[in-house]
């Protein structure tokens, strides 16, 4: 159904009935859901290596950058919301404890399972969304020098096509603004 398909985009392993593989451990299921982005990067890299073997003129570095950028631009909210999931807690009616919204059996900041989820979250944030935003910021800062050099313009701008193609050249920085807006939107449920 449509809800199951939407569940895949939020990296909810319950949709895939992964309890058979991971058991009922919420921390293991959460950590595995955070492996989606690194697995996708690896799969794209392998696919581009095959393409380079079949078509020798392929520039793996630039095509990989554009492919990862396009995927992350599409799934940024989902990736970030998934990484921030352990911080989204609701208070119990008696006000003494709180549970994770997605995993009500996990008490927030009170159990080893939640601690494992927090560690997985920090690792996930430091390896996927934050480096992606830093890369976008770097590309935005380099854009003026890239466009002034004809030699770099064609090659490098192909790598960051996902970031610049939607906007006028004078508004090249809008992509970063949209990503920062998305980042702040994801923080709303936590605050």
C-alpha positions in Angstrom: 0.0 0.0 0.0 0.9 3.7 -0.2 1.7 3.8 3.6 4.2 1.0 3.3 6.0 2.7 0.4 6.1 6.0 2.4 7.5 4.0 5.3 10.5 3.0 3.2 11.4 6.6 2.6 11.5 7.2 6.3 13.8 4.2 6.6 11.4 2.3 8.8 12.6 -1.3 8.9 9.2 -2.5 10.3 7.8 -2.0 6.8 10.3 -4.6 5.5 9.4 -6.9 8.5 13.1 -6.9 9.5 12.2 -8.2 13.0 13.0 -11.6 11.6 16.6 -10.6 11.0 17.2 -8.2 13.9 14.8 -9.5 16.5 13.0 -7.0 18.6 16.1 -5.0 19.6 15.2 -1.4 18.7 18.8 -0.2 18.9 20.0 -2.8 16.3 17.1 -2.0 14.0 17.8 1.8 14.3 21.5 1.3 13.6 20.7 -0.8 10.6 18.3 1.9 9.3 21.2 4.4 9.5 23.2 2.3 7.1 21.0 3.2 4.2 23.0 6.1 3.0 26.5 4.4 3.2 25.1 1.4 1.4 23.6 3.6 -1.3 27.0 5.4 -1.7 28.8 2.1 -2.1 26.2 0.8 -4.6 26.5 4.0 -6.7 30.3 3.7 -6.6 30.2 0.1 -7.7 27.7 0.9 -10.5 29.9 3.7 -11.7 33.0 1.5 -11.7 31.1 -1.0 -13.9 30.1 1.9 -16.1 33.7 3.1 -16.4 34.7 -0.4 -17.4 32.1 -0.5 -20.1 32.5 3.1 -21.1 36.1 4.2 -20.5 35.4 8.0 -20.7 33.3 7.9 -17.5 34.5 10.3 -14.8 33.7 8.3 -11.6 34.6 11.1 -9.2 32.3 13.8 -10.8 29.5 11.4 -11.6 29.6 9.9 -8.1 29.5 13.4 -6.6 26.5 14.4 -8.7 24.7 11.1 -8.1 25.1 11.2 -4.3 24.2 14.9 -4.3 21.0 14.2 -6.2 20.0 11.3 -3.9 20.8 13.3 -0.8 18.9 16.4 -2.0 15.8 14.2 -2.6 16.1 12.2 0.7 17.7 14.8 3.0 14.6 15.3 5.2 14.2 11.6 5.5 17.8 10.9 6.3 18.0 13.7 8.8 14.7 12.8 10.5 15.8 9.2 10.8 19.1 10.3 12.3 17.4 12.5 14.8 14.7 10.0 15.8 16.3 9.1 19.2 16.0 12.7 20.3 12.2 12.8 19.6 10.6 11.9 22.8 7.2 12.3 24.4 6.5 12.7 28.1 4.6 10.0 30.0 1.3 11.1 31.5 2.7 11.1 35.0 5.6 13.4 33.8 8.4 11.3 35.4 9.8 9.7 32.2 9.7 10.0 28.4 9.8 7.5 25.6 11.0 7.7 22.0 8.1 8.5 19.7 8.9 5.8 17.2 9.8 3.2 19.8 7.6 3.7 22.9 9.3 0.8 24.7 12.6 2.8 24.8 12.8 5.2 27.7 14.7 8.4 26.7 18.1 9.0 28.3 17.3 6.2 30.8 18.3 2.9 29.2 21.2 1.3 27.5 19.1 0.8 24.4 18.5 4.5 24.1 22.2 5.2 24.7 23.1 2.9 21.8 20.6 4.7 19.7 22.1 8.1 20.6 25.6 6.8 19.7 24.3 5.6 16.4 22.6 8.9 15.8 25.7 10.9 16.5 27.7 8.7 14.2 25.1 9.0 11.5 24.9 12.8 11.8 28.7 13.1 11.6 29.0 10.8 8.6 26.0 11.8 6.4 24.0 15.0 6.8 26.6 17.3 8.3 29.4 16.4 5.8 26.8 16.8 3.0 25.9 20.3 4.2 29.7 21.1 4.6 30.3 20.0 1.0 27.4 22.2 -0.2 28.9 25.1 1.7 32.3 24.5 0.1 30.8 24.3 -3.4 28.9 27.5 -2.8 32.0 29.3 -1.7 34.0 28.0 -4.6 31.3 28.7 -7.2 32.6 32.2 -8.2 36.1 30.9 -8.8 34.9 27.8 -10.6 32.8 29.9 -13.0 35.6 32.3 -13.7 37.9 29.5 -14.9 36.8 27.9 -18.1 38.9 24.8 -17.5 37.3 24.1 -14.1 33.8 25.3 -15.1 32.8 22.4 -17.3 34.2 19.6 -15.2 33.5 20.8 -11.6 30.1 22.2 -12.3 29.0 18.8 -13.7 29.9 17.3 -10.4 27.6 19.9 -8.6 24.9 20.0 -11.2 22.4 18.8 -8.6 23.1 22.0 -6.5 23.2 24.7 -9.2 20.9 23.6 -12.1 17.6 24.8 -10.5 18.6 28.4 -9.9 19.8 31.3 -11.9 23.5 31.8 -11.9 23.2 34.9 -9.8 21.3 32.9 -7.2 23.7 30.0 -7.0 23.6 30.0 -3.2 19.9 29.1 -2.9 20.6 25.4 -2.8 22.4 25.8 0.5 19.7 28.0 1.9 17.1 25.3 1.1 19.2 22.6 2.8 19.7 24.7 5.9 15.9 25.4 6.0 15.3 21.6 5.8 17.8 21.1 8.6 16.0 23.6 10.8 12.6 22.0 10.0 14.0 18.7 11.2 15.0 20.2 14.5 11.4 21.5 15.3 10.1 18.2 16.8 13.2 18.0 19.1 12.8 21.5 20.4 
